[in-house]
Amino acid sequence: MVKSRELYEDALKLMPGGVSSPVRAIKPYPFYTFKAEGSRIYDVDGNGYIDYCLAYGPLILGHANQKVKFALKEQLDRGWLYGTPIELEIEYAKLITKLYRSIEMVRFVNTGSEATMSAIRLARGFTGRSKILKIEGGFHGSHDAVLVKAGSGATTHGTPNSAGVPEDFVRNTLQVPFNDVESLAEVVEKNRDELACVIMEPVMGNSSLIIPEDGYLKEVRKITNENDVLLIFDEVITGFRLALGGAQEFYGVEADLTTLGKIAGGGLPIGIFGGRREIMERISPSGDVYQAGTFSGNPLSLTAGYTTVKFIIENDVLRDVNRKTEELVKGLRDQVEDSNVNVNVDSIASMFCIYFGEKPRDYSDALKLDKVKYMEFFWKMLERGIFLPPSQFETCFMSYAHSVDDVEETIEVFGTCLRL
């Protein structure tokens, strides 16, 4: 990857760490992409890779899906930014509210970070309370209130996880471990008069893949209901992937507010937050909680997202990707059993993870995974044409574009790399 190395050396002089987002700064240098199509991504040196990173989740149809591409070309001919309402906003909102029973109104924004930031502000405005509770290791974007280190106990107040975030900004951010009903109940009950919301990923996808235990999410819903605290499900990753109605449909648990992104934009930037009408009507201009954005409701993002979700529905995409994920995970587990290596593989729907260590049930467990061995394995796989996420704390994804041959090749290469 000579050209990639040269490009990275130039980038280091021009951008912090040479990248536009930290996870891309793979050591000693990342590969630079020239193009991508279907299940494969191609670098500037001419190498092709079967892609299970898939831009960290949005590309459930694979790269450069023809239906989405055609819809975007049609929209480009009509223009790509208006600063006015468009009819597609209404059509997409109708589709989302049909698929998500808990969502009666939506607001389109530009990123998942913007969606979670706005949802938290709305929860505070609606309840008149200042504190929020997040799950240790949960990622809700890069705004100040949620950039908090994992706490060591149920009552631990947050400390900033980034320079530049004043401690006062996160003093109202509480934390509890995932899959720990007792800690959640204790903190919520203790702070109920000051607590606006609990915000959580129903399936954690940024601390490796951590799956909720049986009944956990229903208990979370029960505790928040009993204490009159709003529940925000951050479904930026799980939305339209676990089910058409996301994790809420999959687990039969409804949140008060929901944030969406990734798949919802069909590969273009988008964020969406929505929920009960009485809560959402507090958003400006109908209410007193301010939120605005020049690029919100962007015609291209709406077109790509709406076309993608319609394609998922019309082509039974979720059944297809789930079946291929099951086949892949079974094959990977068979290879692990034959190798006697301390590696585990787990999945839910079309999300899967390769753990160098034991499967975690919370963030503290995830921190025990072997990051060094994972990255050594990442490079072995990449050298043989398989692109996994470049971090033990990210999640792999399957797409509609992956073929049976892709799955078989991946299993074979995985087994080879385990034994090296």
C-alpha beads as a LAMMPS data file, in Angstrom:
LAMMPS data file: protein, C-alpha beads

420 atoms
419 bonds

1 atom types
1 bond types

-500.0 500.0 xlo xhi
-500.0 500.0 ylo yhi
-500.0 500.0 zlo zhi

Masses

1 110.0

Atoms # bond

1 1 1 0.000 0.000 0.000
2 1 1 2.678 2.439 -1.124
3 1 1 0.338 5.171 -2.317
4 1 1 -1.756 4.955 0.853
5 1 1 1.365 5.427 2.966
6 1 1 2.413 8.463 0.920
7 1 1 -1.045 10.002 1.187
8 1 1 -1.074 9.496 4.943
9 1 1 2.295 11.199 5.293
10 1 1 0.837 14.219 3.470
11 1 1 -2.362 14.098 5.520
12 1 1 -0.449 14.191 8.811
13 1 1 0.834 17.636 7.852
14 1 1 -2.628 18.979 7.115
15 1 1 -5.136 17.314 9.467
16 1 1 -4.874 16.321 13.156
17 1 1 -3.771 12.701 13.134
18 1 1 -4.128 12.794 9.357
19 1 1 -7.828 11.925 9.489
20 1 1 -11.323 13.385 9.808
21 1 1 -12.405 10.942 12.541
22 1 1 -10.140 9.206 15.102
23 1 1 -10.990 5.552 14.393
24 1 1 -9.630 5.954 10.840
25 1 1 -6.098 6.611 12.104
26 1 1 -4.997 2.982 11.808
27 1 1 -1.339 2.402 12.695
28 1 1 1.066 2.501 10.989
29 1 1 -1.190 4.044 8.335
30 1 1 -4.708 3.496 6.953
31 1 1 -5.538 2.477 3.419
32 1 1 -7.061 5.180 1.249
33 1 1 -10.202 4.241 -0.664
34 1 1 -10.519 4.788 -4.412
35 1 1 -13.983 3.276 -4.897
36 1 1 -16.467 0.820 -3.434
37 1 1 -19.197 -1.293 -4.951
38 1 1 -21.417 -4.022 -3.578
39 1 1 -19.663 -5.894 -0.778
40 1 1 -16.190 -4.672 -1.710
41 1 1 -14.049 -1.634 -1.091
42 1 1 -10.954 -0.832 -3.200
43 1 1 -7.899 1.158 -2.161
44 1 1 -5.763 3.560 -4.195
45 1 1 -3.114 0.846 -4.620
46 1 1 -5.565 -1.416 -6.458
47 1 1 -6.355 -3.853 -3.624
48 1 1 -9.924 -5.038 -3.050
49 1 1 -11.436 -6.129 0.267
50 1 1 -14.665 -7.786 1.368
51 1 1 -16.052 -5.087 3.641
52 1 1 -17.600 -5.857 7.039
53 1 1 -16.996 -2.364 8.387
54 1 1 -19.439 -0.812 5.903
55 1 1 -18.797 2.762 7.066
56 1 1 -19.656 1.618 10.620
57 1 1 -23.209 0.570 9.883
58 1 1 -25.113 2.755 7.388
59 1 1 -24.580 0.612 4.291
60 1 1 -27.020 -2.235 4.874
61 1 1 -27.542 -2.476 1.093
62 1 1 -23.803 -2.486 0.439
63 1 1 -21.820 0.113 -1.450
64 1 1 -23.284 2.158 -4.316
65 1 1 -26.662 0.425 -4.474
66 1 1 -28.096 1.076 -7.933
67 1 1 -31.612 1.967 -6.763
68 1 1 -30.289 4.552 -4.336
69 1 1 -27.809 5.866 -6.899
70 1 1 -30.561 6.371 -9.484
71 1 1 -32.787 8.181 -6.959
72 1 1 -29.908 10.482 -6.040
73 1 1 -29.189 11.281 -9.687
74 1 1 -32.825 12.241 -10.196
75 1 1 -32.707 14.506 -7.161
76 1 1 -29.424 16.094 -8.282
77 1 1 -31.084 17.116 -11.510
78 1 1 -33.663 19.001 -9.426
79 1 1 -31.092 20.573 -7.080
80 1 1 -29.434 19.523 -3.853
81 1 1 -30.166 22.239 -1.280
82 1 1 -33.183 24.511 -1.008
83 1 1 -33.554 25.834 2.520
84 1 1 -37.301 25.240 2.195
85 1 1 -39.616 22.347 3.119
86 1 1 -39.958 19.518 0.605
87 1 1 -42.691 16.928 0.149
88 1 1 -40.327 14.037 0.863
89 1 1 -39.992 15.206 4.482
90 1 1 -43.656 14.409 4.943
91 1 1 -43.488 11.063 3.144
92 1 1 -40.434 9.937 5.102
93 1 1 -41.951 11.082 8.393
94 1 1 -45.106 9.087 7.594
95 1 1 -43.009 5.977 6.908
96 1 1 -41.011 6.313 10.124
97 1 1 -44.095 6.871 12.282
98 1 1 -45.695 3.834 10.674
99 1 1 -42.696 1.592 11.449
100 1 1 -42.028 2.942 14.971
101 1 1 -45.117 2.794 17.176
102 1 1 -43.460 5.030 19.771
103 1 1 -42.791 7.841 17.285
104 1 1 -45.640 10.226 16.528
105 1 1 -43.588 13.189 15.315
106 1 1 -40.017 13.558 14.010
107 1 1 -37.409 16.247 13.436
108 1 1 -34.801 15.722 10.710
109 1 1 -31.273 16.862 11.560
110 1 1 -27.811 16.172 10.137
111 1 1 -25.966 13.659 12.319
112 1 1 -26.521 11.124 15.047
113 1 1 -24.638 13.403 17.442
114 1 1 -27.010 16.253 16.659
115 1 1 -29.995 13.964 17.152
116 1 1 -28.902 12.779 20.611
117 1 1 -27.873 16.279 21.683
118 1 1 -31.281 17.629 20.664
119 1 1 -33.180 14.736 22.242
120 1 1 -31.424 15.324 25.564
121 1 1 -32.164 19.063 25.390
122 1 1 -35.789 18.253 24.630
123 1 1 -36.008 15.832 27.571
124 1 1 -34.635 18.511 29.878
125 1 1 -36.997 21.127 28.486
126 1 1 -40.037 18.861 28.737
127 1 1 -39.354 17.686 32.289
128 1 1 -37.754 20.836 33.684
129 1 1 -34.958 18.686 35.149
130 1 1 -31.209 18.872 34.529
131 1 1 -29.660 15.459 35.194
132 1 1 -29.332 12.685 32.635
133 1 1 -28.273 9.075 33.046
134 1 1 -26.225 7.228 30.440
135 1 1 -24.859 3.712 30.345
136 1 1 -21.135 3.219 30.936
137 1 1 -19.441 2.796 27.577
138 1 1 -22.488 3.983 25.652
139 1 1 -21.624 6.293 22.765
140 1 1 -24.073 9.046 21.866
141 1 1 -21.905 11.294 19.747
142 1 1 -19.257 13.872 20.524
143 1 1 -21.185 16.630 22.288
144 1 1 -20.116 17.704 25.755
145 1 1 -22.835 16.188 27.953
146 1 1 -22.119 12.607 26.857
147 1 1 -18.314 12.689 26.604
148 1 1 -17.938 11.018 29.957
149 1 1 -15.568 8.291 31.150
150 1 1 -16.984 5.012 32.414
151 1 1 -17.791 5.338 36.103
152 1 1 -16.656 2.910 38.767
153 1 1 -19.941 2.711 40.621
154 1 1 -23.654 3.263 40.336
155 1 1 -23.578 6.714 41.932
156 1 1 -20.420 8.000 40.235
157 1 1 -20.732 11.410 38.673
158 1 1 -19.090 11.863 35.298
159 1 1 -15.731 13.416 34.620
160 1 1 -14.907 14.725 31.144
161 1 1 -13.522 12.210 28.673
162 1 1 -12.080 14.989 26.504
163 1 1 -9.954 18.048 27.078
164 1 1 -12.002 21.157 26.496
165 1 1 -15.097 19.837 28.265
166 1 1 -15.547 21.686 31.596
167 1 1 -16.446 19.477 34.522
168 1 1 -19.555 21.607 35.060
169 1 1 -20.833 20.438 31.659
170 1 1 -20.989 16.815 32.796
171 1 1 -21.674 17.178 36.500
172 1 1 -25.300 16.337 35.739
173 1 1 -24.392 13.188 33.796
174 1 1 -24.820 10.014 35.856
175 1 1 -23.756 6.532 34.805
176 1 1 -24.587 2.907 35.510
177 1 1 -23.350 -0.359 33.953
178 1 1 -25.232 -2.058 31.124
179 1 1 -27.268 -5.152 32.048
180 1 1 -27.415 -4.048 35.703
181 1 1 -31.028 -3.491 36.717
182 1 1 -30.242 -3.005 40.402
183 1 1 -27.780 -0.158 39.818
184 1 1 -30.161 1.523 37.409
185 1 1 -33.064 1.336 39.829
186 1 1 -30.940 2.700 42.682
187 1 1 -29.699 5.723 40.739
188 1 1 -33.033 6.531 39.093
189 1 1 -34.953 6.338 42.365
190 1 1 -32.370 8.435 44.206
191 1 1 -32.384 11.163 41.536
192 1 1 -35.947 10.959 40.211
193 1 1 -36.820 14.580 41.066
194 1 1 -33.787 15.882 39.167
195 1 1 -33.467 13.271 36.408
196 1 1 -34.780 14.205 32.970
197 1 1 -33.967 11.028 31.077
198 1 1 -32.108 7.790 30.677
199 1 1 -30.331 7.633 27.306
200 1 1 -28.986 4.304 26.121
201 1 1 -28.121 2.136 23.158
202 1 1 -30.543 -0.812 23.440
203 1 1 -27.744 -2.905 21.941
204 1 1 -24.308 -1.480 22.620
205 1 1 -22.281 -1.172 19.434
206 1 1 -19.347 1.044 20.377
207 1 1 -17.802 -0.953 23.209
208 1 1 -17.602 -4.040 21.049
209 1 1 -21.020 -5.642 20.587
210 1 1 -22.822 -6.014 23.932
211 1 1 -26.261 -7.617 23.824
212 1 1 -28.926 -6.972 26.481
213 1 1 -29.764 -9.900 28.712
214 1 1 -33.274 -11.369 28.695
215 1 1 -35.753 -8.947 30.192
216 1 1 -33.216 -6.166 30.797
217 1 1 -34.737 -3.564 28.465
218 1 1 -38.240 -4.240 29.773
219 1 1 -36.981 -3.647 33.295
220 1 1 -35.369 -0.386 32.170
221 1 1 -38.710 0.685 30.732
222 1 1 -40.528 -0.293 33.930
223 1 1 -38.104 1.607 36.172
224 1 1 -38.236 4.790 34.101
225 1 1 -42.040 4.648 33.914
226 1 1 -42.424 4.151 37.659
227 1 1 -40.169 7.134 38.359
228 1 1 -41.597 9.443 35.675
229 1 1 -38.244 9.650 33.854
230 1 1 -38.091 9.784 30.049
231 1 1 -36.394 6.918 28.218
232 1 1 -34.364 7.721 25.105
233 1 1 -33.306 4.829 22.901
234 1 1 -30.323 5.732 20.760
235 1 1 -31.078 3.612 17.696
236 1 1 -28.561 5.287 15.399
237 1 1 -27.002 1.838 14.846
238 1 1 -29.933 -0.512 15.483
239 1 1 -32.608 1.462 13.656
240 1 1 -33.906 -0.387 10.552
241 1 1 -31.314 -3.151 11.190
242 1 1 -32.594 -5.244 14.092
243 1 1 -36.096 -4.910 12.679
244 1 1 -37.981 -2.405 10.553
245 1 1 -38.980 -0.809 13.849
246 1 1 -35.488 -1.225 15.263
247 1 1 -34.631 -2.613 18.673
248 1 1 -37.992 -1.451 19.976
249 1 1 -39.821 -3.835 17.672
250 1 1 -37.202 -6.557 18.157
251 1 1 -37.461 -6.491 21.968
252 1 1 -41.043 -5.253 22.336
253 1 1 -40.048 -2.178 24.355
254 1 1 -41.095 1.382 23.462
255 1 1 -39.090 4.486 24.323
256 1 1 -40.379 8.020 24.899
257 1 1 -37.831 9.459 22.451
258 1 1 -35.806 7.731 19.737
259 1 1 -32.758 8.820 17.770
260 1 1 -32.003 7.437 14.324
261 1 1 -29.146 7.823 11.837
262 1 1 -26.771 5.692 9.745
263 1 1 -29.165 3.444 7.722
264 1 1 -31.786 6.203 7.955
265 1 1 -29.606 8.284 5.617
266 1 1 -28.808 5.530 3.147
267 1 1 -25.110 6.416 3.279
268 1 1 -25.527 10.195 3.388
269 1 1 -25.353 12.340 6.540
270 1 1 -28.560 12.378 8.574
271 1 1 -29.905 12.341 12.092
272 1 1 -33.508 12.006 13.217
273 1 1 -35.136 12.270 16.606
274 1 1 -38.764 11.601 17.357
275 1 1 -41.233 10.477 19.955
276 1 1 -44.563 11.180 21.588
277 1 1 -46.481 14.135 20.209
278 1 1 -46.776 15.914 23.560
279 1 1 -42.989 15.836 23.930
280 1 1 -42.079 16.677 20.334
281 1 1 -44.427 19.669 20.216
282 1 1 -42.085 21.388 22.668
283 1 1 -39.537 21.709 19.816
284 1 1 -39.378 25.105 18.123
285 1 1 -41.184 26.653 16.361
286 1 1 -44.195 24.994 18.007
287 1 1 -42.575 25.019 21.457
288 1 1 -39.864 26.556 23.600
289 1 1 -36.981 24.069 23.064
290 1 1 -34.813 25.501 20.324
291 1 1 -33.322 23.437 17.511
292 1 1 -32.397 24.521 13.975
293 1 1 -30.048 23.684 11.097
294 1 1 -29.320 24.968 7.597
295 1 1 -28.885 21.473 6.168
296 1 1 -31.668 19.765 8.131
297 1 1 -34.058 17.928 5.835
298 1 1 -31.446 17.934 3.083
299 1 1 -33.034 16.645 -0.163
300 1 1 -30.166 14.267 -0.959
301 1 1 -30.042 12.696 2.512
302 1 1 -33.809 12.295 2.615
303 1 1 -33.801 10.747 -0.863
304 1 1 -31.063 8.240 -0.020
305 1 1 -32.612 7.349 3.330
306 1 1 -36.195 7.026 2.129
307 1 1 -35.128 4.968 -0.909
308 1 1 -33.022 2.691 1.291
309 1 1 -35.779 2.023 3.832
310 1 1 -38.328 1.378 1.078
311 1 1 -35.869 -1.023 -0.580
312 1 1 -35.390 -2.858 2.731
313 1 1 -39.147 -3.317 3.048
314 1 1 -39.844 -4.289 -0.570
315 1 1 -36.954 -6.784 -0.866
316 1 1 -37.155 -8.455 2.551
317 1 1 -33.582 -7.325 3.134
318 1 1 -33.497 -8.041 6.857
319 1 1 -34.306 -11.719 6.451
320 1 1 -31.567 -12.014 3.814
321 1 1 -28.820 -10.264 5.815
322 1 1 -29.769 -12.054 9.033
323 1 1 -29.544 -15.443 7.320
324 1 1 -26.117 -14.664 5.879
325 1 1 -24.919 -13.399 9.246
326 1 1 -26.017 -16.634 10.913
327 1 1 -24.146 -18.668 8.298
328 1 1 -21.024 -16.570 8.698
329 1 1 -21.054 -16.649 12.495
330 1 1 -21.575 -20.422 12.528
331 1 1 -18.590 -20.845 10.230
332 1 1 -16.408 -18.528 12.305
333 1 1 -17.320 -20.363 15.499
334 1 1 -16.449 -23.698 13.895
335 1 1 -13.032 -22.306 13.002
336 1 1 -12.516 -21.058 16.565
337 1 1 -13.371 -24.475 18.008
338 1 1 -10.788 -26.105 15.769
339 1 1 -8.069 -23.602 16.707
340 1 1 -8.058 -23.589 20.538
341 1 1 -7.595 -19.793 20.477
342 1 1 -9.328 -17.632 23.117
343 1 1 -11.619 -15.916 20.654
344 1 1 -15.402 -15.671 20.785
345 1 1 -17.951 -14.664 18.162
346 1 1 -21.463 -13.385 18.820
347 1 1 -24.182 -11.714 16.786
348 1 1 -27.634 -10.207 16.761
349 1 1 -29.536 -9.794 13.512
350 1 1 -26.893 -8.568 11.014
351 1 1 -24.440 -7.230 13.609
352 1 1 -21.590 -9.455 14.740
353 1 1 -18.356 -9.173 16.699
354 1 1 -15.096 -11.061 17.037
355 1 1 -13.916 -10.844 20.655
356 1 1 -10.331 -11.499 21.653
357 1 1 -11.360 -12.667 25.094
358 1 1 -14.678 -13.454 26.747
359 1 1 -17.976 -12.033 25.499
360 1 1 -18.718 -8.931 27.586
361 1 1 -21.946 -8.139 29.422
362 1 1 -20.954 -4.536 30.172
363 1 1 -18.292 -1.910 29.503
364 1 1 -15.925 -3.066 32.257
365 1 1 -15.873 -6.512 30.659
366 1 1 -15.223 -4.981 27.234
367 1 1 -12.150 -3.174 28.570
368 1 1 -10.620 -6.582 29.376
369 1 1 -10.608 -7.630 25.697
370 1 1 -7.182 -7.882 24.070
371 1 1 -6.937 -4.829 21.808
372 1 1 -3.392 -5.627 20.712
373 1 1 -4.178 -9.156 19.536
374 1 1 -7.303 -7.908 17.780
375 1 1 -5.305 -5.374 15.773
376 1 1 -2.696 -7.981 14.884
377 1 1 -5.570 -10.125 13.608
378 1 1 -7.094 -7.143 11.777
379 1 1 -3.928 -6.736 9.714
380 1 1 -3.711 -10.469 8.958
381 1 1 -7.273 -10.411 7.644
382 1 1 -6.743 -7.197 5.679
383 1 1 -3.641 -8.589 3.992
384 1 1 -5.818 -11.482 2.788
385 1 1 -8.634 -9.322 1.498
386 1 1 -11.048 -8.997 4.452
387 1 1 -11.749 -5.568 5.963
388 1 1 -12.939 -5.682 9.568
389 1 1 -13.499 -2.578 11.713
390 1 1 -10.053 -1.362 12.865
391 1 1 -10.864 -1.539 16.578
392 1 1 -11.838 -4.229 19.066
393 1 1 -14.516 -1.811 20.293
394 1 1 -16.365 -1.536 16.986
395 1 1 -18.971 -3.887 15.534
396 1 1 -18.996 -5.777 12.228
397 1 1 -21.956 -5.542 9.843
398 1 1 -23.435 -7.688 7.099
399 1 1 -25.017 -6.202 3.972
400 1 1 -27.524 -7.234 1.324
401 1 1 -24.681 -7.108 -1.216
402 1 1 -22.582 -9.816 0.465
403 1 1 -22.732 -13.109 -1.404
404 1 1 -22.527 -16.740 -0.354
405 1 1 -19.046 -16.786 -1.886
406 1 1 -18.067 -13.784 0.260
407 1 1 -19.189 -15.637 3.366
408 1 1 -17.323 -18.823 2.451
409 1 1 -14.138 -16.914 1.597
410 1 1 -14.323 -14.995 4.874
411 1 1 -14.681 -18.182 6.922
412 1 1 -11.687 -19.746 5.170
413 1 1 -9.483 -16.675 5.613
414 1 1 -10.589 -16.322 9.241
415 1 1 -9.495 -19.868 9.977
416 1 1 -6.147 -19.318 8.270
417 1 1 -5.476 -16.143 10.258
418 1 1 -6.371 -17.779 13.570
419 1 1 -3.640 -20.335 13.020
420 1 1 -0.894 -17.912 11.981

Bonds

1 1 1 2
2 1 2 3
3 1 3 4
4 1 4 5
5 1 5 6
6 1 6 7
7 1 7 8
8 1 8 9
9 1 9 10
10 1 10 11
11 1 11 12
12 1 12 13
13 1 13 14
14 1 14 15
15 1 15 16
16 1 16 17
17 1 17 18
18 1 18 19
19 1 19 20
20 1 20 21
21 1 21 22
22 1 22 23
23 1 23 24
24 1 24 25
25 1 25 26
26 1 26 27
27 1 27 28
28 1 28 29
29 1 29 30
30 1 30 31
31 1 31 32
32 1 32 33
33 1 33 34
34 1 34 35
35 1 35 36
36 1 36 37
37 1 37 38
38 1 38 39
39 1 39 40
40 1 40 41
41 1 41 42
42 1 42 43
43 1 43 44
44 1 44 45
45 1 45 46
46 1 46 47
47 1 47 48
48 1 48 49
49 1 49 50
50 1 50 51
51 1 51 52
52 1 52 53
53 1 53 54
54 1 54 55
55 1 55 56
56 1 56 57
57 1 57 58
58 1 58 59
59 1 59 60
60 1 60 61
61 1 61 62
62 1 62 63
63 1 63 64
64 1 64 65
65 1 65 66
66 1 66 67
67 1 67 68
68 1 68 69
69 1 69 70
70 1 70 71
71 1 71 72
72 1 72 73
73 1 73 74
74 1 74 75
75 1 75 76
76 1 76 77
77 1 77 78
78 1 78 79
79 1 79 80
80 1 80 81
81 1 81 82
82 1 82 83
83 1 83 84
84 1 84 85
85 1 85 86
86 1 86 87
87 1 87 88
88 1 88 89
89 1 89 90
90 1 90 91
91 1 91 92
92 1 92 93
93 1 93 94
94 1 94 95
95 1 95 96
96 1 96 97
97 1 97 98
98 1 98 99
99 1 99 100
100 1 100 101
101 1 101 102
102 1 102 103
103 1 103 104
104 1 104 105
105 1 105 106
106 1 106 107
107 1 107 108
108 1 108 109
109 1 109 110
110 1 110 111
111 1 111 112
112 1 112 113
113 1 113 114
114 1 114 115
115 1 115 116
116 1 116 117
117 1 117 118
118 1 118 119
119 1 119 120
120 1 120 121
121 1 121 122
122 1 122 123
123 1 123 124
124 1 124 125
125 1 125 126
126 1 126 127
127 1 127 128
128 1 128 129
129 1 129 130
130 1 130 131
131 1 131 132
132 1 132 133
133 1 133 134
134 1 134 135
135 1 135 136
136 1 136 137
137 1 137 138
138 1 138 139
139 1 139 140
140 1 140 141
141 1 141 142
142 1 142 143
143 1 143 144
144 1 144 145
145 1 145 146
146 1 146 147
147 1 147 148
148 1 148 149
149 1 149 150
150 1 150 151
151 1 151 152
152 1 152 153
153 1 153 154
154 1 154 155
155 1 155 156
156 1 156 157
157 1 157 158
158 1 158 159
159 1 159 160
160 1 160 161
161 1 161 162
162 1 162 163
163 1 163 164
164 1 164 165
165 1 165 166
166 1 166 167
167 1 167 168
168 1 168 169
169 1 169 170
170 1 170 171
171 1 171 172
172 1 172 173
173 1 173 174
174 1 174 175
175 1 175 176
176 1 176 177
177 1 177 178
178 1 178 179
179 1 179 180
180 1 180 181
181 1 181 182
182 1 182 183
183 1 183 184
184 1 184 185
185 1 185 186
186 1 186 187
187 1 187 188
188 1 188 189
189 1 189 190
190 1 190 191
191 1 191 192
192 1 192 193
193 1 193 194
194 1 194 195
195 1 195 196
196 1 196 197
197 1 197 198
198 1 198 199
199 1 199 200
200 1 200 201
201 1 201 202
202 1 202 203
203 1 203 204
204 1 204 205
205 1 205 206
206 1 206 207
207 1 207 208
208 1 208 209
209 1 209 210
210 1 210 211
211 1 211 212
212 1 212 213
213 1 213 214
214 1 214 215
215 1 215 216
216 1 216 217
217 1 217 218
218 1 218 219
219 1 219 220
220 1 220 221
221 1 221 222
222 1 222 223
223 1 223 224
224 1 224 225
225 1 225 226
226 1 226 227
227 1 227 228
228 1 228 229
229 1 229 230
230 1 230 231
231 1 231 232
232 1 232 233
233 1 233 234
234 1 234 235
235 1 235 236
236 1 236 237
237 1 237 238
238 1 238 239
239 1 239 240
240 1 240 241
241 1 241 242
242 1 242 243
243 1 243 244
244 1 244 245
245 1 245 246
246 1 246 247
247 1 247 248
248 1 248 249
249 1 249 250
250 1 250 251
251 1 251 252
252 1 252 253
253 1 253 254
254 1 254 255
255 1 255 256
256 1 256 257
257 1 257 258
258 1 258 259
259 1 259 260
260 1 260 261
261 1 261 262
262 1 262 263
263 1 263 264
264 1 264 265
265 1 265 266
266 1 266 267
267 1 267 268
268 1 268 269
269 1 269 270
270 1 270 271
271 1 271 272
272 1 272 273
273 1 273 274
274 1 274 275
275 1 275 276
276 1 276 277
277 1 277 278
278 1 278 279
279 1 279 280
280 1 280 281
281 1 281 282
282 1 282 283
283 1 283 284
284 1 284 285
285 1 285 286
286 1 286 287
287 1 287 288
288 1 288 289
289 1 289 290
290 1 290 291
291 1 291 292
292 1 292 293
293 1 293 294
294 1 294 295
295 1 295 296
296 1 296 297
297 1 297 298
298 1 298 299
299 1 299 300
300 1 300 301
301 1 301 302
302 1 302 303
303 1 303 304
304 1 304 305
305 1 305 306
306 1 306 307
307 1 307 308
308 1 308 309
309 1 309 310
310 1 310 311
311 1 311 312
312 1 312 313
313 1 313 314
314 1 314 315
315 1 315 316
316 1 316 317
317 1 317 318
318 1 318 319
319 1 319 320
320 1 320 321
321 1 321 322
322 1 322 323
323 1 323 324
324 1 324 325
325 1 325 326
326 1 326 327
327 1 327 328
328 1 328 329
329 1 329 330
330 1 330 331
331 1 331 332
332 1 332 333
333 1 333 334
334 1 334 335
335 1 335 336
336 1 336 337
337 1 337 338
338 1 338 339
339 1 339 340
340 1 340 341
341 1 341 342
342 1 342 343
343 1 343 344
344 1 344 345
345 1 345 346
346 1 346 347
347 1 347 348
348 1 348 349
349 1 349 350
350 1 350 351
351 1 351 352
352 1 352 353
353 1 353 354
354 1 354 355
355 1 355 356
356 1 356 357
357 1 357 358
358 1 358 359
359 1 359 360
360 1 360 361
361 1 361 362
362 1 362 363
363 1 363 364
364 1 364 365
365 1 365 366
366 1 366 367
367 1 367 368
368 1 368 369
369 1 369 370
370 1 370 371
371 1 371 372
372 1 372 373
373 1 373 374
374 1 374 375
375 1 375 376
376 1 376 377
377 1 377 378
378 1 378 379
379 1 379 380
380 1 380 381
381 1 381 382
382 1 382 383
383 1 383 384
384 1 384 385
385 1 385 386
386 1 386 387
387 1 387 388
388 1 388 389
389 1 389 390
390 1 390 391
391 1 391 392
392 1 392 393
393 1 393 394
394 1 394 395
395 1 395 396
396 1 396 397
397 1 397 398
398 1 398 399
399 1 399 400
400 1 400 401
401 1 401 402
402 1 402 403
403 1 403 404
404 1 404 405
405 1 405 406
406 1 406 407
407 1 407 408
408 1 408 409
409 1 409 410
410 1 410 411
411 1 411 412
412 1 412 413
413 1 413 414
414 1 414 415
415 1 415 416
416 1 416 417
417 1 417 418
418 1 418 419
419 1 419 420
